[in-house]
Structures are given as structure tokens and as C-alpha cells.
């Protein structure tokens, strides 16, 4: 799913966790400049950078999500807090 990490989702995930761009840079092993450029849409075409940023969020309490469709296209990209207990799907409220 790392290829689905968009600049907007990166900013939103960082905001949910209360991380600064410098903290994300330190946790992902990239420079703060690359984080800024990615979040501004200037470096978002580099798969390795996208993967490093995505991995920084992997051990946190958030999940990146998308609608479950019959195509390979990712629709309805978003993020949420990881559920604390077992569930049988997502409820739209």
C-alpha cells in the first residue's frame, strides 16, 4: 500500500500522530527537506522515498485504508486509528 501514500495522506498521518516534519524525517531515515518536498508534491514520484515514509508509519496506531472494490484501483483513500478489538467491517457513519 506504500504506493498509495500521497502527500495529503502523509500530512494527515503525521498530524494524527502529532509528529513534526523533522520527527517523520528521523523516523523514516530521510532528510527533513525530502519530507517537505514530498508533502508539497515535488518529490512524490520517487517510490523509494514513498516506501521509507510509509514504513515510518507502520508501527504506529494508524492504518491507511481504501475502499474494497472489484478493481485494482485504490478508491476512497484515507486513514484511521487501528481498531482496538476484532470487527467485521467498516461502518459508515
ZADOZA-848328 format. One line per field, with one value per residue (C-alpha): residue number from 1; x, y, z. Coordinates in Angstrom, 3 decimals, always signed. Example, Ala and Ser with C-alpha at 12.3 -4.5 7.8 and 13.67 -1.06 7.14 Angstrom:
ZADOZA-848328
k = 1:2 .
c1 = +12.300:+13.670 .
c2 = -4.500:-1.060 .
c3 = +7.800:+7.140 .
This chain:
ZADOZA-848328
k = 1:2:3:4:5:6:7:8:9:10:11:12:13:14:15:16:17:18:19:20:21:22:23:24:25:26:27:28:29:30:31:32:33:34:35:36:37:38:39:40:41:42:43:44:45:46:47:48:49:50:51:52:53:54:55:56:57:58:59:60:61:62:63:64:65:66:67:68:69:70:71:72:73:74:75:76:77:78:79:80:81:82:83:84:85:86:87:88:89:90:91:92:93 .
c1 = +0.000:+3.021:+2.373:-0.906:+0.860:+0.016:+1.363:-2.042:-2.187:+1.359:+0.476:-2.731:-0.956:+1.739:-0.898:-2.854:+0.309:+1.355:+4.685:+6.654:+8.275:+11.611:+10.281:+8.989:+12.363:+14.189:+11.806:+11.974:+15.687:+15.241:+16.119:+13.587:+13.986:+12.724:+9.724:+8.864:+9.274:+7.190:+4.384:+4.392:+4.076:+7.530:+9.193:+6.110:+7.138:+10.054:+8.993:+11.912:+11.147:+7.436:+8.278:+10.572:+7.926:+5.222:+7.357:+7.781:+4.020:+3.876:+4.444:+2.056:-1.613:-2.888:-3.878:-4.046:-7.305:-9.091:-12.491:-12.737:-13.641:-13.531:-10.713:-7.053:-7.676:-7.452:-10.589:-11.532:-8.016:-7.856:-6.511:-7.887:-6.855:-6.287:-9.285:-8.657:-10.806:-11.843:-14.514:-16.341:-16.030:-16.184:-19.354:-20.123:-21.421 .
c2 = +0.000:+2.305:+3.367:+4.848:+7.218:+10.606:+13.935:+14.704:+11.332:+11.805:+15.200:+13.791:+10.785:+12.995:+15.349:+12.465:+11.298:+14.812:+14.454:+17.329:+17.010:+16.670:+13.781:+11.985:+12.531:+10.992:+8.010:+7.340:+7.905:+10.638:+14.306:+16.850:+18.545:+15.383:+15.218:+18.844:+18.289:+15.080:+16.733:+19.648:+17.241:+17.859:+14.527:+12.284:+10.347:+8.534:+5.020:+4.533:+7.786:+6.928:+3.480:+4.923:+7.404:+4.713:+2.378:+5.101:+4.903:+1.075:+0.592:+3.322:+3.210:+4.356:+2.428:+3.540:+2.357:+2.254:+1.088:-2.613:-2.598:-5.158:-3.295:-2.809:+0.932:+2.384:+4.373:+6.301:+6.518:+7.554:+6.692:+5.809:+4.757:+0.991:-0.742:-1.874:-5.016:-7.510:-6.273:-7.453:-4.438:-0.698:+1.107:+4.265:+6.931 .
c3 = +0.000:+0.195:-3.395:-2.135:+0.238:-1.197:+0.016:+1.589:+3.391:+4.632:+6.112:+7.635:+9.173:+10.611:+12.043:+13.615:+15.352:+16.331:+14.518:+13.050:+9.642:+11.441:+13.547:+10.451:+8.795:+11.763:+11.969:+8.220:+7.706:+5.106:+5.306:+6.544:+3.161:+1.415:+3.762:+2.990:-0.752:-0.654:+1.311:-1.137:-4.084:-5.513:-4.622:-4.611:-7.732:-6.031:-4.931:-2.513:-0.677:-0.563:+0.879:+3.558:+4.655:+4.629:+6.772:+9.395:+9.993:+10.034:+13.770:+14.868:+15.855:+12.448:+9.309:+5.704:+4.145:+0.785:-0.415:-1.218:-4.918:-7.717:-9.456:-8.650:-8.427:-4.935:-4.246:-1.142:+0.258:+3.867:+7.272:+10.659:+14.111:+14.261:+15.844:+19.391:+19.053:+16.391:+13.999:+10.897:+8.645:+8.485:+9.483:+7.539:+9.933 .
